């Protein structure tokens, strides 16, 4: 019998799940790893093959072909349509400028210069010129097919000069970073977490998880808080015939999770004994929210609270 929706089981603990994560997120994260290897130009044989077959700019790679790479790019676009733009998290940090394309890479803003200044880009004869070659030339317009005209071209030219004015190259190599973590590296785990947060459900209360007790106890407590235990009341709601829905211990109320842990005489006696053992003031409770409030009000060290 299924007691909790599978998507809720997969959700992260901070979103009310068990943090198992979905295979969907894992699969897409592994696919995006290939995309990351291409845009970060890791120098592998695979990178050079894709570059020869499809070109150096991933924006101009077709996704309609019947190939592994095209299938990967189709998944990237599907994720983009659903709210996750992977490329927006990939940033290039220009050093000497030799590995960065002046027009085609988004190296100075979130948009490539070819898209930001299309009229000026149309004049360029070396579309894939690097930042280093462009900046080291005698003039930025040295590789243009004709002089710049007035109007829109002149305005875009002045704008691009203003943008480039603050650029200073260094002796270090260009490098790519992924901003999903503070280290700037690509990690499959980070992608999984982001995708799960997008696709999986979220509860307002995060899952309590105590590492001092066995996993099965944590899972049991999680199910209890969600009221997903096979109490007599829950079984009757699911069409399971029982002799009675009353508590088999005290027979004073129907057996649901709140009565089982807070209302039953046995539960009250156990709570009172535990509080006496820990020398804590005992108070009557009727729900998990009451227990949370009582637990937060107890004056114990963090270690003792964890054990309690």
VOSEKE-306598 format. One line per 10 residues: number of its first residue (from 1); their letters; for each residue x, y, z of N, C-alpha, C. Coordinates in pm, whole numbers, plus 32768, in hexadecimal, padded with zeros to 4 digits. Atoms other than C-alpha are relative to their C-alpha. Example, Ala and Ser with C-alpha at 12.3 -4.5 7.8 and 13.67 -1.06 7.14 Angstrom:
BEGIN
1	AS	8059:7F89:8000:84CE:7E3E:830C:805A:8078:8000; 7FAE:7F89:7FFA:8557:7F96:82CA:7FB3:806D:8049
//
This chain:
BEGIN
1	XXXXXXXXXX	8055:7F88:8000:8000:8000:8000:8058:807C:8000; 7FB2:7F83:800A:808D:8152:7F99:7FC5:8069:805E; 8030:7FA0:7F9E:8073:8251:80AF:8025:8090:7FDE; 7FD4:7F79:8023:8133:837C:8024:801E:8005:7F6B; 7FE6:7FF2:808F:8141:83FA:7EBD:8095:7FF7:7FE4; 7F73:801B:801F:8287:8391:7E17:804D:8081:7FEB; 7FBB:7F81:8015:82DF:84F4:7DAB:8021:8044:8083; 7FE5:7FC4:7F7E:82C3:8564:7F13:8070:7FB6:8049; 7F92:804E:7FC7:83AB:8449:7F7F:8085:8030:7FC6; 7F85:7FD8:8044:84AC:84BE:7E7E:802D:808C:8027
11	XXXXXXXXXX	7FE0:7F73:7FE3:849C:862D:7EE9:806A:800C:806D; 7F96:7FE8:7F9E:85B7:86C2:7FB7:7FC5:800B:808D; 802E:7FF7:7F75:85A0:86BB:8133:7FD3:808D:8022; 8028:7F77:7FE2:858E:8835:813D:7F7A:8024:7FC3; 8082:7FE9:8040:8454:881A:8066:7F9A:7F97:802C; 8060:805D:7FC8:83AA:8711:8138:8008:7F71:7FD0; 7FF0:8087:8033:842C:85D7:808A:806B:7FB3:804A; 7F95:8051:7FC5:8530:84CD:80D1:8086:8017:7FBD; 7F81:7FDD:803F:863A:855C:7FE8:803C:7F94:7FAB; 7FCB:806D:8053:8657:8429:7F09:802B:8034:7F78
21	XXXXXXXXXX	7FE8:7FC4:8082:8654:84FB:7DCA:7FCC:7FA5:7F91; 803E:8049:806F:85C3:8494:7C7B:8067:7FD6:7F98; 7FAB:802B:806E:8664:83D0:7B62:7FF6:8062:7F8B; 8010:7F9C:806A:85D8:84DA:7A77:806A:806E:8011; 7F9E:7F97:7FE7:86B1:85E4:7B1A:808E:7FCE:7FEC; 7F7A:8039:8011:87E0:84FE:7B22:8021:7FF1:7F6D; 7FE7:8014:808F:87BD:84A7:79B2:801C:8085:7FBA; 7FEB:7F7D:8040:879C:8614:7948:8082:8041:802E; 7F83:7FC8:7FCE:88C0:8678:7A25:8077:7FC1:7FB9; 7F93:8044:8047:899E:8572:797E:8006:802C:7F6E
31	XXXXXXXXXX	8000:7FCC:8089:8930:85EE:7826:803E:808B:7FFD; 7FC9:7F78:7FFC:8983:8754:7888:8096:8000:8019; 7F6F:8009:7FEC:8ADC:86E0:78F0:8049:7FFF:7F7B; 7FC3:7FFF:8085:8B27:869F:777E:7FFC:808C:7FC4; 8009:7F75:8030:8AAD:87FD:7729:806A:8056:8044; 7F9B:7FB4:7FB6:8B8B:888B:7839:808D:7FE3:7FCA; 7F7B:8024:8033:8CB8:87CC:77B0:801B:8045:7F7B; 7FEB:7FBE:8081:8C7D:8867:765B:8017:8096:8012; 7FF3:7F6E:7FF5:8C4B:89D1:76C4:807B:8027:8051; 7F88:7FE0:7FB3:8D69:89C0:77BE:8080:7FD9:7FB6
41	XXXXXXXXXX	7F8D:8021:8056:8E4B:8939:76A7:806A:7FB3:804E; 7FA4:804E:7FAC:8EEA:8825:7777:8072:7FC1:7FB1; 7F91:8032:8050:8FCD:87C4:7652:7FFD:7F6C:7FE4; 8008:8090:8016:8F58:8659:7644:7FE8:7FE2:7F6C; 8019:802B:8089:8F3E:8592:7502:7F6E:8013:7FDC; 808F:7FEE:8017:8DC4:859B:7526:7FDE:8091:7FDC; 8018:7F73:801C:8DC6:8717:7530:802A:8025:7F73; 7FCE:7FDF:8086:8E96:872B:73F1:7FA7:7FC2:7F94; 8058:803F:8062:8DAE:8635:733B:7F80:8051:7FEF; 807B:7FB0:8006:8C75:86FD:7394:801C:8086:7FBC
51	XXXXXXXXXX	7FDD:7F7F:803C:8D26:883D:7330:800D:7FF5:7F69; 7FF0:8013:8090:8D81:87B2:71D9:7F7A:7FE6:7FBD; 8080:8025:803D:8C25:8724:719B:7F9B:8072:8001; 806B:7F9F:7FEF:8B52:8845:7219:802E:8091:8004; 7FD0:7F77:7FF8:8C30:8977:7237:8026:8026:808D; 7FCD:7FD6:7F7E:8CC3:8A3A:7355:7F97:8043:8058; 8067:7FBB:7FB2:8B88:8AF7:73C1:7F8A:7FA4:8019; 806D:805B:7FDF:8A88:8A25:7479:7F78:803C:7FDE; 807E:7FC0:8024:897A:8B27:742C:7FD7:7FE2:7F71; 801E:801C:808C:8992:8AC4:72BF:7FFD:7F6A:7FE2
61	XXXXXXXXXX	800C:808F:8012:8983:894D:72F7:7F6E:7FDA:7FF1; 8089:8029:8017:8849:88B0:726D:7FD5:7F91:805E; 8035:8067:7FA7:876A:87DD:734E:7F9A:7FA7:7FBA; 8064:804D:804A:8691:8749:723C:803A:7F85:7FBC; 7FC0:8073:803E:878F:8648:71C4:7FF0:7F84:8056; 8008:807F:7FB8:8788:84D9:7225:808B:7FD9:802E; 7F7C:801E:7FC8:88C0:84CA:72FB:7FFB:8012:8097; 7FFB:7FF6:7F6D:8922:84AC:7468:800C:8091:802D; 7FEA:7F74:7FDA:899B:8614:7479:7F82:8053:7FEA; 807C:7FB6:801A:885C:869B:73DB:7F95:7FDD:8067
71	XXXXXXXXXX	8061:8029:7F99:878C:85D1:74D3:801E:8045:8085; 7FDA:7FBA:7F85:8850:8669:75F3:7FD4:8092:7FFB; 8026:7F73:800E:8815:87C8:756E:7F68:8011:8005; 8092:7FF8:7FF7:86A1:877F:754B:7FD3:7FFE:8093; 8021:8004:7F72:8694:8726:76BD:8023:8084:8044; 7FDA:7F7E:7FC8:874A:886B:770E:7F93:8067:7FE4; 806A:7FA2:8025:863D:892D:7655:7F7D:7FE1:8049; 8077:8026:7FB2:8528:8868:7703:800A:8037:808E; 7FEC:7FCB:7F7A:85BC:88C7:7854:7FF2:8098:8002; 800C:7F6F:800A:85D1:8A30:77E3:7F6E:802A:7FFC
81	XXXXXXXXXX	808F:7FE2:8009:845F:8A30:7789:7FB9:7FEC:8085; 803E:801E:7F7F:8410:89A5:78E3:8038:8054:8072; 7FD2:7FA2:7F9A:84CE:8AB5:799A:8090:7FF3:802E; 7F74:800D:7FD9:8638:8A43:79B0:8059:8018:7F88; 7FA4:7FDC:806B:872A:8AF4:78C8:808F:7FE3:802F; 7F7C:802B:7FD2:8873:8A3C:78F7:806B:8064:7FDA; 7F96:7FA7:8030:8941:8B30:7828:8008:8081:8052; 7FFD:7F87:7FAE:88DD:8C52:790B:8056:7FED:807D; 7FAE:801C:7F8A:89A4:8BA7:7A20:8093:7FE8:7FDC; 7F77:8016:802E:8AE0:8B7E:794E:803F:8085:7FD9
91	XXXXXXXXXX	7FBE:7F7F:8017:8BCA:8CA7:7954:8092:7FE9:7FD7; 7F74:8007:8029:8D17:8CDD:78A8:804B:8076:803B; 7FAA:7F99:7FC6:8E2C:8D9E:7954:807A:800F:7FA5; 7F98:7FE9:8064:8F17:8E36:7855:8084:801E:8043; 7F78:7FE5:7FD3:908B:8E26:789A:804F:803E:7F8E; 7FB7:7FCC:8074:9168:8E41:7765:7FA8:800F:7F84; 8060:7FED:806D:9038:8E28:767F:8010:7FA4:7F89; 7FE7:8055:8075:90BC:8D18:7598:7F98:7F92:7FEF; 8065:806B:8009:8FAD:8C17:75EA:7F71:8037:7FFB; 8085:7FC3:7FFE:8E8C:8D0C:75E1:7FE5:8048:7F7C
101	XXXXXXXXXX	8027:7FC0:807E:8DD6:8D79:74A5:7FC4:8089:801D; 8027:7F76:7FE5:8DA8:8EF0:7499:7F6A:8015:7FE9; 808B:7FE8:8025:8C53:8EEB:73EE:7FA0:7F95:8032; 805C:8071:7FED:8BC2:8D95:7438:7FF0:7FD4:8091; 800A:802A:7F73:8C09:8D5D:75AD:7FC8:8071:8055; 8035:7F9C:7FA2:8B54:8E0C:76C9:8069:8019:806C; 7F8D:7FEF:7FA7:8C91:8E86:776D:8000:8085:804B; 7FFF:7F7D:7FC0:8C49:8FF0:77C8:7F78:8026:8038; 8087:7FEC:7FCA:8AD3:8FDC:7814:7FB4:7F7D:7FEF; 8052:807A:800C:89B8:8EE1:781A:7FD8:7FE3:7F70
111	XXXXXXXXXX	8024:8012:808D:898F:8F0A:76A1:807C:800C:7FAA; 7F8E:7FFA:805C:8A86:8EC5:758A:7FFC:8084:7FB3; 7FF9:7F80:8046:8AFF:8FFE:74D5:7FC1:7FFA:7F75; 803F:800C:8084:8A81:8F76:7388:7F6A:8015:8007; 8090:7FEA:7FEE:891E:8F7D:7413:7FE2:808B:8037; 8014:7F7B:7FC5:8948:90C1:74D0:8018:806F:7F99; 7FE2:7F9C:8068:89DD:917F:73A7:7FFE:7FBE:7F77; 8008:804C:807D:895F:90CA:726F:8030:804D:7F84; 7FD6:7FB2:8076:89A3:91E7:717A:8098:8006:7FF4; 7F6E:7FFD:8003:8B12:91F7:71DC:8036:7F75:7FE2
121	XXXXXXXXXX	7FD6:8089:801A:8B31:907D:71DB:7FF5:7FDD:7F6C; 8012:801A:808F:8AB3:907A:7074:8075:8034:7FAD; 7F8D:7FC8:8048:8BE5:9145:7010:807E:7FAC:8015; 7F89:8050:7FDE:8CDA:904B:70AA:8019:7F93:7F97; 7FDC:8068:8062:8D93:8F6C:6FB3:8035:7F83:8043; 7FCD:8073:7FB5:8E2D:8E88:70BB:7FA0:7FEB:8075; 806A:800E:7F9D:8CF8:8E19:717A:8030:7FBE:8082; 7FD3:804A:7F8A:8DB5:8D33:726A:8083:8036:8037; 7F85:7FC3:7FCE:8ECE:8E22:72BD:8001:7FFE:8098; 7FF4:8007:7F6E:8F4F:8DFF:7421:8008:808C:803C
131	XXXXXXXXXX	7FF6:7F80:7FB9:8F4A:8F11:7525:808F:8036:7FF7; 7F74:7FD5:8005:90C8:8F19:7524:8022:803D:7F79; 7FE0:7FCD:8085:90E5:8F45:73AA:7FB9:8084:7FE4; 804C:7F85:8017:8FD7:904F:73AA:803D:8075:804C; 7FCB:7F94:7FAD:906D:9116:74C6:808E:8027:7FDA; 7F75:7FE3:8025:91D2:90FA:7441:800D:803A:7F75; 7FFC:7FC7:8086:9175:9173:72E5:8016:8096:8008; 7FE7:7F70:8004:91CD:92D1:7278:7F83:8051:801D; 8080:7FBF:7FE5:905D:932B:728D:7F94:7F96:8008; 806D:8060:7FF6:8F1B:927C:72ED:7FB7:7FEC:7F7C
141	XXXXXXXXXX	8045:8009:8080:8E96:92C2:7192:805E:7FD4:7F8F; 7F9F:8025:8067:8FCC:9240:70DE:7FD1:7F8C:7FAA; 802F:8075:804C:8F1B:90FE:7073:7F74:8013:7FC7; 8084:7FE6:803A:8DDA:91A7:6FFF:800A:8006:7F68; 7FFF:8001:8092:8D79:9186:6E90:7FED:808B:7FC4; 800F:7F77:8030:8D28:92F9:6E72:7FFC:805E:8077; 8007:7FA1:7F91:8D2D:9438:6F42:7F74:8007:803D; 8080:7FF5:7FB8:8C1C:9478:7042:7FB4:807B:7FCE; 8055:7F92:802F:8AFA:9550:6FCB:7FB7:8041:8074; 804A:7FB8:7F98:8A25:9648:7089:7F7E:7FB6:8020
151	XXXXXXXXXX	8080:803C:7FDA:88DA:95F9:712E:8012:7F94:8069; 7FFE:806D:7FA0:88A7:94B0:71E2:808B:7FC4:800F; 7F79:8037:7FFA:8A00:942F:7187:805B:8055:8057; 7FAA:7FA7:7FB2:8AAA:9560:7219:7FDE:7FF8:8095; 8029:8006:7F75:89DE:954A:7359:802F:7F7E:8040; 7FD2:8080:7FCA:8A2A:93D9:7389:8098:7FFD:800E; 7F6E:7FFB:7FF9:8B99:941B:7343:802D:804E:807C; 7FDE:7FB3:7F89:8BA6:9525:7453:7FE1:7FB0:807F; 8026:8050:7F8B:8AF3:943A:7544:8066:7F91:8018; 7FA2:806E:7FEE:8BE5:931C:7504:8088:8033:802D
161	XXXXXXXXXX	7F83:7FC4:7FD1:8D11:9401:7533:7FF9:801E:8095; 8012:7FE3:7F72:8C83:9468:7682:8009:7F81:8054; 7FFD:8080:7FB9:8C59:92FA:76E9:808E:7FCA:8007; 7F7A:8039:8008:8DB7:9293:767A:8067:8054:804B; 7F9F:7FA4:7FC5:8E5D:93BE:771B:8037:7FCF:8086; 7FD6:802D:7F7A:8E6F:9315:7871:8047:7F79:7FFF; 7FC5:8086:8009:8F03:91CC:77F2:8098:8008:8008; 7F6F:800C:7FF3:9064:9174:785E:8025:7F6D:8002; 7FD6:808B:8008:910A:902D:77FD:8075:7FE6:805E; 7F95:8027:7FA7:91F9:8F6C:78DC:804E:7F8C:7FC2
171	XXXXXXXXXX	7FAE:806D:8033:92F8:8E55:78B4:7FC3:7F77:801D; 803D:8081:7FDE:9219:8D45:7946:7FA3:7FD0:7F90; 8057:803A:8067:9148:8C5C:786F:7F6D:801F:801F; 808F:7FF0:7FEE:8FD4:8C8B:7838:7FC8:7F84:8047; 803E:8072:7FBC:8EF9:8BB0:7913:7F6A:8016:800E; 8091:7FFE:7FEF:8D8A:8B57:7934:7FDE:7FDA:808F; 802F:8023:7F7A:8CCC:8B44:7A7A:7F69:7FEB:7FFD; 808F:801B:7FEF:8B77:8AC1:7AE4:7FD7:803C:8086; 8022:7FB5:7F87:8ACB:8BA3:7BE2:7F9A:7FBA:805B; 805D:8048:7FAB:89F2:8A93:7C7E:803C:7FDC:8086
181	XXXXXXXXXX	7FBF:8013:7F7E:8AF2:8A72:7D95:806E:8069:800F; 7F9D:7F99:7FE5:8BF3:8B51:7E35:8089:7FE2:7FC9; 7F7D:8026:8032:8D16:8A92:7D9C:8011:801D:7F6B; 7FF9:7FE3:808F:8CC1:8AE4:7C32:8012:7F85:7FA9; 7FEF:807C:804D:8CDA:8976:7BC9:7F78:7FC4:7FE1; 807A:8048:8023:8BD5:889F:7B1E:7FF8:7F81:8052; 8016:807A:7FB4:8B44:8793:7C00:7F75:7FCB:7FE1; 8080:803F:8020:8A32:869E:7BA5:7F9E:8013:8073; 8056:7FF3:7F8A:89AB:86B8:7D08:7FB6:8086:8000; 803F:7F7D:8001:8965:882D:7CE2:7F8E:8006:7F9C
191	XXXXXXXXXX	8069:8001:8067:88A0:87F7:7BA1:7F89:7FAD:8031; 806D:8055:7FCB:87D7:86DD:7C46:7FAA:804D:8062; 804B:7FB7:7F9A:8775:87BD:7D68:7FA9:806C:7FC1; 804D:7F95:8041:8707:88DB:7C86:7F88:7FC6:7FB6; 806D:803C:804D:8638:87FB:7BA3:7F96:7FC3:805B; 8061:8038:7FA3:8598:8746:7CC7:7FAC:806E:8042; 804C:7F91:7FC6:8537:8894:7D60:7F98:8036:7F9F; 805E:7FCF:8064:848D:88F1:7C19:7F8D:7F9F:7FEB; 8063:8063:8029:83D5:87AD:7BD3:7FB9:7FB9:8073; 803C:804D:7F93:8394:870B:7D25:7FAE:805B:805C
201	XXXXXXXXXX	8055:7FAE:7FA7:8288:8780:7E1D:804C:802F:807A; 7FBF:7FC8:7F89:82DE:884B:7F51:7F97:8016:806C; 8054:7FE6:7F8D:8245:8855:80AC:8036:8077:804C; 7FD6:7F88:7FB6:824E:8982:8191:805C:7FDE:8074; 7FAD:802A:7F8E:82F8:88B9:82A7:8068:7F9D:7FCE; 7F97:805A:802D:8448:8815:8266:8004:7F82:8056; 7FF9:8082:7FBB:848E:86AE:82CA:8065:8006:8072; 7FA3:8008:7F8E:8522:8684:8424:8053:7F81:7FF0; 7FA7:8074:8014:864F:859D:8410:806B:8002:806C; 7FA1:8009:7F91:871A:852F:853E:8063:7F91:7FE1
211	XXXXXXXXXX	7F9B:8062:8029:8860:8481:84E9:8027:7FA0:8070; 7FDD:8057:7F90:8878:83E2:8644:7FA8:7F84:8007; 805C:8073:7FFC:875B:82ED:85FF:8002:7FBB:7F78; 8000:8048:8080:8732:81E1:84F0:7FA8:8044:7F97; 804B:7FC4:806D:86AE:8246:839B:7F6C:7FDB:8008; 808B:802C:7FFD:8572:8177:83C8:7FAF:804D:8068; 8045:7FB1:7F9B:851E:8240:8501:7FE2:808C:7FC8; 8017:7F7E:8040:8548:8387:8442:7F8D:7FF8:7F9C; 806A:8011:8063:846A:8305:832A:7F7A:7FED:8045; 807C:8015:7FB5:8367:8290:8427:7FCA:8085:8036
221	XXXXXXXXXX	802A:7F7F:7FCA:835F:83E8:84CC:7FCD:805B:7F90; 802B:7FB1:8075:8342:848B:8374:7F73:7FD7:7FD5; 8085:8032:8025:8217:83AF:831F:7F98:8026:806A; 805E:7FDD:7F95:817A:83F6:8472:7FD4:8091:7FF6; 8022:7F72:800E:818A:856D:843F:7FA3:8019:7F88; 8057:7FF2:8077:80E5:8542:82E9:7F7C:7FB6:8011; 8076:8053:7FE9:7FDA:8462:8384:7FF3:7F95:7F94; 7FFD:806B:8064:803E:8345:829E:8025:7F7A:803F; 7FE9:8080:7FBD:804C:8229:839A:7F80:7FAC:7FFA; 8077:8057:8009:7F63:80FA:838F:7FB1:7FFA:8083
231	XXXXXXXXXX	805A:7FFF:7F8C:7E90:8169:84B6:7F78:7FC8:7FD7; 8083:8039:801F:7D34:80D7:84D0:7FAA:8062:7FB0; 804E:7F9C:804A:7C99:821C:8459:802D:8008:7F6F; 7FCD:7FF8:8089:7D7D:822F:8327:7FDF:7F83:7FB0; 8022:807B:8046:7D41:80C2:82D2:7F6D:7FFE:7FD7; 808F:7FFD:8022:7BC9:80F4:82E0:7FE4:8060:7F8E; 8012:7FA1:806E:7BE6:8223:81FB:802C:7FC5:7F7A; 7FD0:8040:807A:7C9A:8145:8100:7FB2:7F80:7FDE; 8055:8071:8021:7B89:8040:8102:8027:7F7D:8040; 7FD7:807B:7FBA:7C32:7F47:81EB:7FA1:7FEA:8077
241	XXXXXXXXXX	805F:801D:7F96:7B34:7EA4:82D0:8048:7FE0:8082; 7FCC:801B:7F7B:7B8A:7EAC:8443:7F8B:7FEF:8060; 806B:8014:7F9F:7AC3:7E3F:8572:7FD0:8083:803E; 8020:7F80:7FC3:7AD3:7F9E:85FD:806E:8062:7FDC; 7F9A:7F99:8017:7B83:80EA:85BE:802D:803D:8083; 7FD7:7FCD:7F7D:7BA8:8125:8733:808C:7FD1:8022; 7F78:8022:7FD5:7D00:8120:87D5:7FFF:7F7B:8049; 7FFF:8083:7FBE:7D4F:7FB6:8838:8043:8002:8089; 7FBA:7FF7:7F80:7E17:8030:8966:7FA4:8038:806D; 8055:7FBF:7F9B:7D28:811C:8A18:7F6C:7FF9:7FDF
251	XXXXXXXXXX	808B:800B:802D:7BE8:80F2:894C:7FAC:807B:8023; 8048:7F86:7FD9:7B90:825C:899B:7FEB:8060:7F8C; 800E:7FA8:8075:7BB0:82FC:883F:802B:7FB3:7F84; 7FD6:8043:807B:7BE7:82A6:86D3:8097:8007:7FF2; 7F6F:8008:800B:7D49:823D:8680:8031:8049:7F84; 7FB8:7FB6:8068:7DF1:834A:85AF:8089:8026:8038; 7F76:7FE5:7FD3:7F58:83CC:85C4:8003:805D:8078; 7FFD:7FA2:7F90:7F03:84E7:86B2:7FD9:7FBB:8082; 8024:804A:7F87:7E54:8401:87A6:806F:7F9E:8025; 7F9C:8067:7FE8:7F5F:82F5:877F:807A:8036:8049
261	XXXXXXXXXX	7F84:7FCA:7FC6:8082:83DC:87DF:7FE9:8067:806E; 8016:7F95:7F9F:7FDA:84E7:88B7:7F84:7FEE:8057; 807C:8009:7FB5:7E7A:8489:8926:7FEE:7F81:8050; 800F:8080:7FBC:7E97:831E:898F:8040:8004:808B; 7FCB:8000:7F78:7ECF:82DB:8B01:808E:7FC8:8006; 7F79:8037:8001:8001:8208:8AB2:8064:8068:7FCD; 7FA7:7F98:8036:8099:8323:89E0:8019:806C:8069; 7FF1:7F9B:7F98:8059:841B:8AFA:805B:7FCF:8070; 7FAD:8037:7F94:80F3:8336:8BFF:8093:7FF7:7FD6; 7F76:800A:8032:8229:82F8:8B27:8041:808B:7FF9
271	XXXXXXXXXX	7FCA:7F78:8009:8256:846D:8AE5:8021:8036:808A; 7FE8:7FD0:7F77:8236:84B9:8C56:807B:7FBF:803C; 7F8B:8045:7FC9:8337:83B0:8CB2:8082:8033:7FC0; 7F88:7FCE:8046:842F:842B:8BAA:8026:808A:8034; 7FE3:7F7A:7FCD:840E:8592:8C21:8036:7FFB:808F; 7FCD:800F:7F78:8443:8520:8D8A:8090:7FCE:7FFE; 7F78:8035:8010:8578:8460:8D1B:8062:806E:7FDA; 7FAA:7F92:802E:8604:8596:8C70:7FF4:807C:8058; 8016:7F8E:7FA7:858E:8679:8D89:7FCA:807A:7FB4; 803F:7F97:804F:84B5:8742:8C9E:7F6E:800E:8027
281	XXXXXXXXXX	808F:7FEE:7FE0:835E:87DA:8CDC:7FA9:7FC1:7F93; 8058:8042:8060:8251:8706:8C39:7F83:8053:7FEB; 807B:7FB9:801F:8128:87A5:8B8A:7FAE:7FAD:7FA0; 8059:804C:8058:7FFB:8712:8ADD:8008:8037:7F71; 7FF8:7FDB:808E:800B:8714:895E:7F94:7FB4:7FB3; 8066:8041:8053:7F12:86C3:884E:802B:7FF1:7F6E; 7FD4:8006:808D:7FDD:86E8:870A:8097:800D:7FF9; 7F70:7FF2:8016:813B:86ED:8675:802B:8092:800B; 7FDE:7F73:7FF3:8131:8868:8669:800F:8026:8093; 7FF0:7FE9:7F70:80FC:886C:87E3:8086:7FC7:8030
291	XXXXXXXXXX	7F82:803E:7FD9:8221:877E:8809:8076:8055:7FD3; 7F94:7FA9:8032:82FC:8862:872F:8012:8079:805B; 7FF9:7F8A:7FAA:82A4:898F:8806:803D:7FDD:8088; 7FC8:802B:7F80:82F1:88CD:8946:8095:7FE2:7FF4; 7F74:8027:8014:8437:8846:88BA:8059:807B:7FF3; 7FB1:7F86:8011:84B0:89A0:8852:800F:804D:8083; 7FFD:7FB6:7F82:8461:8A29:89AC:8056:7FBD:806B; 7FAE:8046:7F9C:852F:8921:8A65:808D:8039:8002; 7F7B:7FC6:7FF0:8677:899E:8AF0:8066:7F90:8013; 7F98:8066:8002:877E:889E:8A90:806A:8029:7F9C
301	XXXXXXXX	7F96:7FE7:8062:88C8:88A5:89D9:7FD8:7FC2:7F7B; 8023:8031:8085:88BB:8864:8864:8017:7F6A:7FF5; 7FE3:8090:8006:8959:870B:8891:7F94:7FB0:8049; 8067:8045:7FB5:885F:86A4:899D:7F7A:8008:7FB8; 807C:7FF5:804B:8740:8727:88C9:7FFD:7F9D:7F8D; 7FF9:8061:806D:87B6:8651:87A9:7FE5:7F74:8032; 8017:8084:7FC8:87BC:8520:888A:7F6E:7FEE:8029; 808C:8005:7FD7:8662:8572:8914:7FA5:7FEE:7F87
//
